[in-house]
Amino acid sequence: MAIGTFHSFRGEKSALILVKANKLVFQTTPVYVPKDACEGMVKGDFIDVPDNYTLIPMVSADGVPRTTTDGEPLYMLGY
């Protein structure tokens, strides 16, 4: 099972978590999830992420991929 580490709430609807494939790896991917999935969490709390997820690039309402200020794509979870 993948592990998510709660980072912060973002806006009215989203929360940012850092997802890694399992506890044996260092690499994490920033992923946006619904805010209500993380209610009551504080930075550093862990959340189990069910297996078989995919990373889906976020796209704005006008179809433009959303990115960080450095141009890295933003992701959300999909199943």
C-alpha positions in Angstrom: 0.0 0.0 0.0 1.2 3.5 -0.8 1.7 6.1 1.9 0.6 9.7 1.8 2.0 12.3 4.1 -0.3 15.3 4.6 1.4 18.6 3.7 -1.3 21.3 3.8 -4.8 22.5 2.8 -4.9 24.3 -0.5 -7.8 26.6 -1.2 -11.4 25.7 -0.4 -11.6 22.2 -1.9 -8.1 20.7 -2.0 -5.4 19.2 0.2 -1.8 18.5 -0.8 -0.3 15.1 0.1 3.1 13.7 -0.7 2.7 10.1 -2.0 5.3 7.4 -2.1 4.9 3.9 -3.4 5.8 2.2 -0.1 7.8 2.8 3.1 11.0 1.5 1.5 11.4 4.4 -1.0 12.4 8.0 -0.5 10.8 9.6 -3.6 7.5 11.3 -3.2 5.1 12.9 -5.6 3.0 15.9 -4.6 -0.7 15.0 -5.2 -3.9 17.0 -4.7 -6.8 15.2 -3.1 -10.2 16.4 -1.8 -10.0 18.5 1.3 -12.6 16.4 3.2 -10.3 13.3 2.8 -7.8 15.0 5.2 -10.1 16.8 7.7 -8.5 17.0 11.1 -5.0 16.2 9.8 -1.9 18.2 10.6 1.3 18.5 8.6 3.2 15.2 8.7 0.2 12.9 9.4 0.2 9.8 7.4 -2.7 8.4 5.3 -2.9 5.0 3.6 -3.3 5.3 -0.2 -4.9 2.2 -1.7 -2.9 0.4 -4.4 -3.7 0.6 -8.1 -3.8 4.4 -8.1 -2.7 6.4 -11.1 -1.3 10.0 -11.2 -3.6 12.1 -13.4 -2.3 15.5 -14.5 -4.5 18.4 -13.4 -6.1 20.4 -16.1 -7.7 23.8 -15.8 -11.3 24.5 -17.0 -10.0 25.7 -20.3 -8.0 22.6 -20.9 -4.5 23.9 -20.0 -2.3 21.6 -17.9 -1.8 23.1 -14.4 1.8 23.4 -13.3 3.9 24.7 -10.4 5.7 28.0 -10.8 8.7 26.0 -11.9 6.7 24.4 -14.7 6.3 20.9 -13.1 2.9 19.3 -13.7 0.4 19.1 -10.9 -1.3 15.7 -10.2 -4.3 14.2 -8.6 -5.1 10.6 -7.8 -7.2 8.4 -10.0 -8.4 4.8 -9.8 
